[in-house]
């Protein structure tokens, strides 16, 4: 038997848990921007976690990872807006 489990998108509270688990931080100056983007964009917790994983030997891993997440959210926002604009244009032509 298959069991389907519906997973929600990552909210800011879930992000804070992920940030604590992956980066060992409770707050950061970039949290406000991330909260704003997560309110606008749907991203899975797995995708958020992927951006929080330490991928480099840079001095400030926390800053690097949080900026990586912000870039990913902004790119997803851009793609979402482009898809909406394309669908709207297509509907106007018809």
Backbone as XML, in Angstrom:
<?xml version="1.0"?>
<chain id="A" units="angstrom">
  <residue number="1" name="UNK">
    <atom name="N" x="0.845" y="-1.166" z="0.000"/>
    <atom name="CA" x="0.000" y="0.000" z="0.000"/>
    <atom name="C" x="0.898" y="1.240" z="0.000"/>
  </residue>
  <residue number="2" name="UNK">
    <atom name="N" x="0.524" y="2.201" z="-0.809"/>
    <atom name="CA" x="1.243" y="3.478" z="-0.837"/>
    <atom name="C" x="0.622" y="4.424" z="0.176"/>
  </residue>
  <residue number="3" name="UNK">
    <atom name="N" x="1.461" y="5.194" z="0.786"/>
    <atom name="CA" x="0.984" y="6.204" z="1.716"/>
    <atom name="C" x="1.473" y="7.552" z="1.227"/>
  </residue>
  <residue number="4" name="UNK">
    <atom name="N" x="0.576" y="8.466" z="1.058"/>
    <atom name="CA" x="0.923" y="9.808" z="0.599"/>
    <atom name="C" x="0.944" y="10.746" z="1.794"/>
  </residue>
  <residue number="5" name="UNK">
    <atom name="N" x="2.037" y="11.457" z="1.931"/>
    <atom name="CA" x="2.175" y="12.423" z="3.012"/>
    <atom name="C" x="2.354" y="13.792" z="2.381"/>
  </residue>
  <residue number="6" name="UNK">
    <atom name="N" x="1.477" y="14.697" z="2.720"/>
    <atom name="CA" x="1.585" y="16.047" z="2.182"/>
    <atom name="C" x="2.546" y="16.855" z="3.040"/>
  </residue>
  <residue number="7" name="UNK">
    <atom name="N" x="3.563" y="17.369" z="2.403"/>
    <atom name="CA" x="4.552" y="18.178" z="3.099"/>
    <atom name="C" x="4.307" y="19.645" z="2.744"/>
  </residue>
  <residue number="8" name="UNK">
    <atom name="N" x="4.396" y="20.486" z="3.738"/>
    <atom name="CA" x="4.177" y="21.903" z="3.485"/>
    <atom name="C" x="5.479" y="22.562" z="3.047"/>
  </residue>
  <residue number="9" name="UNK">
    <atom name="N" x="5.349" y="23.774" z="2.571"/>
    <atom name="CA" x="6.536" y="24.542" z="2.223"/>
    <atom name="C" x="7.167" y="25.088" z="3.496"/>
  </residue>
  <residue number="10" name="UNK">
    <atom name="N" x="8.376" y="25.552" z="3.369"/>
    <atom name="CA" x="9.133" y="26.014" z="4.520"/>
    <atom name="C" x="8.658" y="27.404" z="4.949"/>
  </residue>
  <residue number="11" name="UNK">
    <atom name="N" x="8.223" y="27.501" z="6.185"/>
    <atom name="CA" x="7.868" y="28.797" z="6.749"/>
    <atom name="C" x="9.092" y="29.320" z="7.517"/>
  </residue>
  <residue number="12" name="UNK">
    <atom name="N" x="8.995" y="30.542" z="8.002"/>
    <atom name="CA" x="10.138" y="31.136" z="8.702"/>
    <atom name="C" x="10.497" y="30.381" z="9.973"/>
  </residue>
  <residue number="13" name="UNK">
    <atom name="N" x="9.488" y="29.898" z="10.695"/>
    <atom name="CA" x="9.771" y="29.159" z="11.934"/>
    <atom name="C" x="10.537" y="27.872" z="11.632"/>
  </residue>
  <residue number="14" name="UNK">
    <atom name="N" x="10.179" y="27.183" z="10.558"/>
    <atom name="CA" x="10.902" y="25.973" z="10.165"/>
    <atom name="C" x="12.321" y="26.329" z="9.723"/>
  </residue>
  <residue number="15" name="UNK">
    <atom name="N" x="12.456" y="27.447" z="9.013"/>
    <atom name="CA" x="13.794" y="27.904" z="8.607"/>
    <atom name="C" x="14.689" y="28.111" z="9.829"/>
  </residue>
  <residue number="16" name="UNK">
    <atom name="N" x="14.148" y="28.723" z="10.887"/>
    <atom name="CA" x="14.947" y="28.981" z="12.086"/>
    <atom name="C" x="15.434" y="27.675" z="12.716"/>
  </residue>
  <residue number="17" name="UNK">
    <atom name="N" x="14.591" y="26.637" z="12.677"/>
    <atom name="CA" x="15.013" y="25.331" z="13.189"/>
    <atom name="C" x="16.139" y="24.781" z="12.326"/>
  </residue>
  <residue number="18" name="UNK">
    <atom name="N" x="16.000" y="24.898" z="10.999"/>
    <atom name="CA" x="17.044" y="24.432" z="10.091"/>
    <atom name="C" x="18.348" y="25.218" z="10.293"/>
  </residue>
  <residue number="19" name="UNK">
    <atom name="N" x="18.245" y="26.525" z="10.469"/>
    <atom name="CA" x="19.425" y="27.355" z="10.685"/>
    <atom name="C" x="20.133" y="26.949" z="11.984"/>
  </residue>
  <residue number="20" name="UNK">
    <atom name="N" x="19.368" y="26.646" z="12.998"/>
    <atom name="CA" x="19.955" y="26.201" z="14.270"/>
    <atom name="C" x="20.653" y="24.861" z="14.078"/>
  </residue>
  <residue number="21" name="UNK">
    <atom name="N" x="19.990" y="23.934" z="13.352"/>
    <atom name="CA" x="20.555" y="22.599" z="13.164"/>
    <atom name="C" x="21.790" y="22.605" z="12.270"/>
  </residue>
  <residue number="22" name="UNK">
    <atom name="N" x="21.754" y="23.351" z="11.175"/>
    <atom name="CA" x="22.850" y="23.325" z="10.211"/>
    <atom name="C" x="23.960" y="24.329" z="10.510"/>
  </residue>
  <residue number="23" name="UNK">
    <atom name="N" x="23.592" y="25.502" z="11.027"/>
    <atom name="CA" x="24.575" y="26.572" z="11.210"/>
    <atom name="C" x="24.829" y="26.924" z="12.676"/>
  </residue>
  <residue number="24" name="UNK">
    <atom name="N" x="24.026" y="26.324" z="13.565"/>
    <atom name="CA" x="24.143" y="26.574" z="14.992"/>
    <atom name="C" x="23.961" y="28.050" z="15.341"/>
  </residue>
  <residue number="25" name="UNK">
    <atom name="N" x="22.964" y="28.681" z="14.708"/>
    <atom name="CA" x="22.655" y="30.083" z="15.001"/>
    <atom name="C" x="21.165" y="30.226" z="15.313"/>
  </residue>
  <residue number="26" name="UNK">
    <atom name="N" x="20.842" y="31.187" z="16.178"/>
    <atom name="CA" x="19.460" y="31.477" z="16.532"/>
    <atom name="C" x="18.951" y="32.738" z="15.847"/>
  </residue>
  <residue number="27" name="UNK">
    <atom name="N" x="19.878" y="33.603" z="15.444"/>
    <atom name="CA" x="19.484" y="34.837" z="14.768"/>
    <atom name="C" x="20.669" y="35.355" z="13.959"/>
  </residue>
  <residue number="28" name="UNK">
    <atom name="N" x="20.345" y="36.225" z="13.015"/>
    <atom name="CA" x="21.366" y="36.829" z="12.160"/>
    <atom name="C" x="20.703" y="38.014" z="11.478"/>
  </residue>
  <residue number="29" name="UNK">
    <atom name="N" x="21.515" y="38.986" z="11.089"/>
    <atom name="CA" x="20.964" y="40.182" z="10.439"/>
    <atom name="C" x="20.242" y="39.851" z="9.121"/>
  </residue>
  <residue number="30" name="UNK">
    <atom name="N" x="20.555" y="38.738" z="8.486"/>
    <atom name="CA" x="19.907" y="38.363" z="7.222"/>
    <atom name="C" x="18.572" y="37.639" z="7.423"/>
  </residue>
  <residue number="31" name="UNK">
    <atom name="N" x="18.231" y="37.286" z="8.659"/>
    <atom name="CA" x="16.978" y="36.580" z="8.920"/>
    <atom name="C" x="15.759" y="37.379" z="8.450"/>
  </residue>
  <residue number="32" name="UNK">
    <atom name="N" x="15.793" y="38.693" z="8.626"/>
    <atom name="CA" x="14.645" y="39.526" z="8.244"/>
    <atom name="C" x="14.367" y="39.426" z="6.742"/>
  </residue>
  <residue number="33" name="UNK">
    <atom name="N" x="15.418" y="39.481" z="5.942"/>
    <atom name="CA" x="15.258" y="39.374" z="4.490"/>
    <atom name="C" x="14.764" y="37.981" z="4.111"/>
  </residue>
  <residue number="34" name="UNK">
    <atom name="N" x="15.296" y="36.959" z="4.752"/>
    <atom name="CA" x="14.867" y="35.588" z="4.479"/>
    <atom name="C" x="13.403" y="35.406" z="4.861"/>
  </residue>
  <residue number="35" name="UNK">
    <atom name="N" x="12.996" y="35.962" z="5.986"/>
    <atom name="CA" x="11.592" y="35.870" z="6.405"/>
    <atom name="C" x="10.681" y="36.510" z="5.361"/>
  </residue>
  <residue number="36" name="UNK">
    <atom name="N" x="11.071" y="37.669" z="4.875"/>
    <atom name="CA" x="10.278" y="38.362" z="3.857"/>
    <atom name="C" x="10.158" y="37.521" z="2.587"/>
  </residue>
  <residue number="37" name="UNK">
    <atom name="N" x="11.254" y="36.936" z="2.145"/>
    <atom name="CA" x="11.225" y="36.116" z="0.933"/>
    <atom name="C" x="10.408" y="34.840" z="1.127"/>
  </residue>
  <residue number="38" name="UNK">
    <atom name="N" x="10.522" y="34.207" z="2.290"/>
    <atom name="CA" x="9.747" y="32.990" z="2.547"/>
    <atom name="C" x="8.248" y="33.273" z="2.619"/>
  </residue>
  <residue number="39" name="UNK">
    <atom name="N" x="7.874" y="34.514" z="2.975"/>
    <atom name="CA" x="6.461" y="34.904" z="2.964"/>
    <atom name="C" x="5.924" y="35.010" z="1.537"/>
  </residue>
  <residue number="40" name="UNK">
    <atom name="N" x="6.806" y="35.288" z="0.577"/>
    <atom name="CA" x="6.408" y="35.481" z="-0.816"/>
    <atom name="C" x="6.569" y="34.234" z="-1.676"/>
  </residue>
  <residue number="41" name="UNK">
    <atom name="N" x="7.534" y="33.392" z="-1.343"/>
    <atom name="CA" x="7.943" y="32.291" z="-2.211"/>
    <atom name="C" x="7.768" y="30.954" z="-1.498"/>
  </residue>
  <residue number="42" name="UNK">
    <atom name="N" x="7.303" y="29.957" z="-2.236"/>
    <atom name="CA" x="7.189" y="28.603" z="-1.703"/>
    <atom name="C" x="8.450" y="27.817" z="-2.032"/>
  </residue>
  <residue number="43" name="UNK">
    <atom name="N" x="9.163" y="27.426" z="-0.975"/>
    <atom name="CA" x="10.357" y="26.600" z="-1.137"/>
    <atom name="C" x="10.254" y="25.468" z="-0.124"/>
  </residue>
  <residue number="44" name="UNK">
    <atom name="N" x="10.634" y="24.270" z="-0.544"/>
    <atom name="CA" x="10.551" y="23.131" z="0.359"/>
    <atom name="C" x="11.634" y="23.212" z="1.434"/>
  </residue>
  <residue number="45" name="UNK">
    <atom name="N" x="11.380" y="22.590" z="2.578"/>
    <atom name="CA" x="12.414" y="22.554" z="3.615"/>
    <atom name="C" x="13.705" y="21.898" z="3.118"/>
  </residue>
  <residue number="46" name="UNK">
    <atom name="N" x="13.585" y="20.905" z="2.247"/>
    <atom name="CA" x="14.784" y="20.242" z="1.712"/>
    <atom name="C" x="15.621" y="21.212" z="0.883"/>
  </residue>
  <residue number="47" name="UNK">
    <atom name="N" x="14.960" y="22.056" z="0.089"/>
    <atom name="CA" x="15.691" y="23.038" z="-0.710"/>
    <atom name="C" x="16.343" y="24.094" z="0.181"/>
  </residue>
  <residue number="48" name="UNK">
    <atom name="N" x="15.651" y="24.487" z="1.236"/>
    <atom name="CA" x="16.234" y="25.444" z="2.184"/>
    <atom name="C" x="17.464" y="24.816" z="2.842"/>
  </residue>
  <residue number="49" name="UNK">
    <atom name="N" x="17.316" y="23.585" z="3.308"/>
    <atom name="CA" x="18.424" y="22.898" z="3.978"/>
    <atom name="C" x="19.629" y="22.744" z="3.053"/>
  </residue>
  <residue number="50" name="UNK">
    <atom name="N" x="19.364" y="22.470" z="1.774"/>
    <atom name="CA" x="20.464" y="22.324" z="0.815"/>
    <atom name="C" x="21.329" y="23.577" z="0.771"/>
  </residue>
  <residue number="51" name="UNK">
    <atom name="N" x="20.693" y="24.730" z="0.863"/>
    <atom name="CA" x="21.441" y="25.988" z="0.832"/>
    <atom name="C" x="22.137" y="26.299" z="2.149"/>
  </residue>
  <residue number="52" name="UNK">
    <atom name="N" x="21.739" y="25.635" z="3.211"/>
    <atom name="CA" x="22.347" y="25.890" z="4.522"/>
    <atom name="C" x="23.492" y="24.938" z="4.839"/>
  </residue>
  <residue number="53" name="UNK">
    <atom name="N" x="23.671" y="23.936" z="4.014"/>
    <atom name="CA" x="24.757" y="22.988" z="4.258"/>
    <atom name="C" x="26.098" y="23.634" z="3.944"/>
  </residue>
  <residue number="54" name="UNK">
    <atom name="N" x="27.066" y="23.423" z="4.792"/>
    <atom name="CA" x="28.391" y="24.006" z="4.602"/>
    <atom name="C" x="29.045" y="23.385" z="3.382"/>
  </residue>
  <residue number="55" name="UNK">
    <atom name="N" x="29.320" y="24.215" z="2.391"/>
    <atom name="CA" x="29.866" y="23.730" z="1.134"/>
    <atom name="C" x="31.274" y="24.233" z="0.879"/>
  </residue>
  <residue number="56" name="UNK">
    <atom name="N" x="31.771" y="25.074" z="1.725"/>
    <atom name="CA" x="33.070" y="25.681" z="1.437"/>
    <atom name="C" x="33.893" y="25.824" z="2.705"/>
  </residue>
  <residue number="57" name="UNK">
    <atom name="N" x="35.126" y="26.189" z="2.503"/>
    <atom name="CA" x="36.032" y="26.424" z="3.618"/>
    <atom name="C" x="36.195" y="27.913" z="3.899"/>
  </residue>
  <residue number="58" name="UNK">
    <atom name="N" x="35.261" y="28.708" z="3.392"/>
    <atom name="CA" x="35.351" y="30.152" z="3.608"/>
    <atom name="C" x="35.272" y="30.466" z="5.095"/>
  </residue>
  <residue number="59" name="UNK">
    <atom name="N" x="35.833" y="31.608" z="5.460"/>
    <atom name="CA" x="35.861" y="32.005" z="6.869"/>
    <atom name="C" x="34.466" y="32.125" z="7.465"/>
  </residue>
  <residue number="60" name="UNK">
    <atom name="N" x="33.588" y="32.818" z="6.772"/>
    <atom name="CA" x="32.253" y="33.057" z="7.314"/>
    <atom name="C" x="31.226" y="32.158" z="6.618"/>
  </residue>
  <residue number="61" name="UNK">
    <atom name="N" x="31.179" y="30.914" z="7.055"/>
    <atom name="CA" x="30.277" y="29.935" z="6.459"/>
    <atom name="C" x="28.819" y="30.359" z="6.651"/>
  </residue>
  <residue number="62" name="UNK">
    <atom name="N" x="28.489" y="30.909" z="7.811"/>
    <atom name="CA" x="27.113" y="31.326" z="8.088"/>
    <atom name="C" x="26.663" y="32.354" z="7.061"/>
  </residue>
  <residue number="63" name="UNK">
    <atom name="N" x="27.456" y="33.386" z="6.872"/>
    <atom name="CA" x="27.122" y="34.454" z="5.915"/>
    <atom name="C" x="27.000" y="33.878" z="4.502"/>
  </residue>
  <residue number="64" name="UNK">
    <atom name="N" x="27.923" y="33.013" z="4.137"/>
    <atom name="CA" x="27.916" y="32.401" z="2.804"/>
    <atom name="C" x="26.651" y="31.582" z="2.585"/>
  </residue>
  <residue number="65" name="UNK">
    <atom name="N" x="26.294" y="30.761" z="3.554"/>
    <atom name="CA" x="25.115" y="29.907" z="3.425"/>
    <atom name="C" x="23.825" y="30.723" z="3.394"/>
  </residue>
  <residue number="66" name="UNK">
    <atom name="N" x="23.714" y="31.717" z="4.249"/>
    <atom name="CA" x="22.502" y="32.544" z="4.262"/>
    <atom name="C" x="22.368" y="33.332" z="2.960"/>
  </residue>
  <residue number="67" name="UNK">
    <atom name="N" x="23.485" y="33.843" z="2.455"/>
    <atom name="CA" x="23.432" y="34.547" z="1.171"/>
    <atom name="C" x="23.075" y="33.599" z="0.030"/>
  </residue>
  <residue number="68" name="UNK">
    <atom name="N" x="23.537" y="32.365" z="0.109"/>
    <atom name="CA" x="23.181" y="31.357" z="-0.886"/>
    <atom name="C" x="21.674" y="31.110" z="-0.878"/>
  </residue>
  <residue number="69" name="UNK">
    <atom name="N" x="21.100" y="31.022" z="0.306"/>
    <atom name="CA" x="19.655" y="30.833" z="0.426"/>
    <atom name="C" x="18.903" y="32.030" z="-0.137"/>
  </residue>
  <residue number="70" name="UNK">
    <atom name="N" x="19.355" y="33.228" z="0.179"/>
    <atom name="CA" x="18.703" y="34.441" z="-0.342"/>
    <atom name="C" x="18.748" y="34.451" z="-1.867"/>
  </residue>
  <residue number="71" name="UNK">
    <atom name="N" x="19.893" y="34.120" z="-2.444"/>
    <atom name="CA" x="20.004" y="34.073" z="-3.906"/>
    <atom name="C" x="19.056" y="33.044" z="-4.506"/>
  </residue>
  <residue number="72" name="UNK">
    <atom name="N" x="18.967" y="31.878" z="-3.876"/>
    <atom name="CA" x="18.064" y="30.835" z="-4.369"/>
    <atom name="C" x="16.604" y="31.282" z="-4.288"/>
  </residue>
  <residue number="73" name="UNK">
    <atom name="N" x="16.237" y="31.932" z="-3.196"/>
    <atom name="CA" x="14.867" y="32.434" z="-3.050"/>
    <atom name="C" x="14.562" y="33.521" z="-4.070"/>
  </residue>
  <residue number="74" name="UNK">
    <atom name="N" x="15.511" y="34.426" z="-4.284"/>
    <atom name="CA" x="15.299" y="35.495" z="-5.265"/>
    <atom name="C" x="15.194" y="34.928" z="-6.684"/>
  </residue>
  <residue number="75" name="UNK">
    <atom name="N" x="15.985" y="33.913" z="-7.005"/>
    <atom name="CA" x="15.913" y="33.272" z="-8.323"/>
    <atom name="C" x="14.568" y="32.572" z="-8.503"/>
  </residue>
  <residue number="76" name="UNK">
    <atom name="N" x="14.101" y="31.891" z="-7.470"/>
    <atom name="CA" x="12.802" y="31.225" z="-7.524"/>
    <atom name="C" x="11.681" y="32.251" z="-7.670"/>
  </residue>
  <residue number="77" name="UNK">
    <atom name="N" x="11.813" y="33.374" z="-6.982"/>
    <atom name="CA" x="10.821" y="34.444" z="-7.094"/>
    <atom name="C" x="10.779" y="34.981" z="-8.515"/>
  </residue>
  <residue number="78" name="UNK">
    <atom name="N" x="11.941" y="35.193" z="-9.109"/>
    <atom name="CA" x="12.030" y="35.695" z="-10.481"/>
    <atom name="C" x="11.382" y="34.714" z="-11.455"/>
  </residue>
  <residue number="79" name="UNK">
    <atom name="N" x="11.688" y="33.422" z="-11.318"/>
    <atom name="CA" x="11.107" y="32.406" z="-12.200"/>
    <atom name="C" x="9.587" y="32.331" z="-12.037"/>
  </residue>
  <residue number="80" name="UNK">
    <atom name="N" x="9.116" y="32.446" z="-10.812"/>
    <atom name="CA" x="7.683" y="32.411" z="-10.542"/>
    <atom name="C" x="6.990" y="33.601" z="-11.192"/>
  </residue>
  <residue number="81" name="UNK">
    <atom name="N" x="7.579" y="34.784" z="-11.051"/>
    <atom name="CA" x="6.998" y="35.991" z="-11.657"/>
    <atom name="C" x="6.993" y="35.884" z="-13.178"/>
  </residue>
  <residue number="82" name="UNK">
    <atom name="N" x="8.063" y="35.336" z="-13.760"/>
    <atom name="CA" x="8.119" y="35.165" z="-15.212"/>
    <atom name="C" x="7.045" y="34.196" z="-15.685"/>
  </residue>
  <residue number="83" name="UNK">
    <atom name="N" x="6.831" y="33.123" z="-14.955"/>
    <atom name="CA" x="5.805" y="32.145" z="-15.322"/>
    <atom name="C" x="4.405" y="32.757" z="-15.246"/>
  </residue>
  <residue number="84" name="UNK">
    <atom name="N" x="4.181" y="33.564" z="-14.231"/>
    <atom name="CA" x="2.882" y="34.233" z="-14.086"/>
    <atom name="C" x="2.676" y="35.220" z="-15.225"/>
  </residue>
  <residue number="85" name="UNK">
    <atom name="N" x="3.698" y="35.990" z="-15.545"/>
    <atom name="CA" x="3.590" y="36.955" z="-16.641"/>
    <atom name="C" x="3.351" y="36.256" z="-17.969"/>
  </residue>
  <residue number="86" name="UNK">
    <atom name="N" x="4.021" y="35.138" z="-18.194"/>
    <atom name="CA" x="3.855" y="34.380" z="-19.431"/>
    <atom name="C" x="2.427" y="33.836" z="-19.530"/>
  </residue>
  <residue number="87" name="UNK">
    <atom name="N" x="1.907" y="33.303" z="-18.442"/>
    <atom name="CA" x="0.542" y="32.774" z="-18.433"/>
    <atom name="C" x="-0.477" y="33.883" z="-18.640"/>
  </residue>
  <residue number="88" name="UNK">
    <atom name="N" x="-0.241" y="35.029" z="-18.030"/>
    <atom name="CA" x="-1.149" y="36.170" z="-18.184"/>
    <atom name="C" x="-1.153" y="36.654" z="-19.622"/>
  </residue>
  <residue number="89" name="UNK">
    <atom name="N" x="0.019" y="36.767" z="-20.223"/>
    <atom name="CA" x="0.141" y="37.198" z="-21.620"/>
    <atom name="C" x="-0.551" y="36.222" z="-22.548"/>
  </residue>
  <residue number="90" name="UNK">
    <atom name="N" x="-0.352" y="34.942" z="-22.299"/>
    <atom name="CA" x="-0.981" y="33.899" z="-23.130"/>
    <atom name="C" x="-2.504" y="33.991" z="-23.040"/>
  </residue>
  <residue number="91" name="UNK">
    <atom name="N" x="-3.026" y="34.226" z="-21.860"/>
    <atom name="CA" x="-4.478" y="34.348" z="-21.678"/>
    <atom name="C" x="-5.027" y="35.604" z="-22.343"/>
  </residue>
  <residue number="92" name="UNK">
    <atom name="N" x="-4.252" y="36.686" z="-22.364"/>
    <atom name="CA" x="-4.695" y="37.922" z="-22.991"/>
    <atom name="C" x="-4.741" y="37.780" z="-24.511"/>
  </residue>
  <residue number="93" name="UNK">
    <atom name="N" x="-3.835" y="36.996" z="-25.067"/>
    <atom name="CA" x="-3.804" y="36.792" z="-26.518"/>
    <atom name="C" x="-5.008" y="35.971" z="-26.952"/>
  </residue>
  <residue number="94" name="UNK">
    <atom name="N" x="-5.398" y="35.019" z="-26.179"/>
    <atom name="CA" x="-6.531" y="34.154" z="-26.527"/>
    <atom name="C" x="-7.778" y="34.931" z="-26.333"/>
  </residue>
</chain>
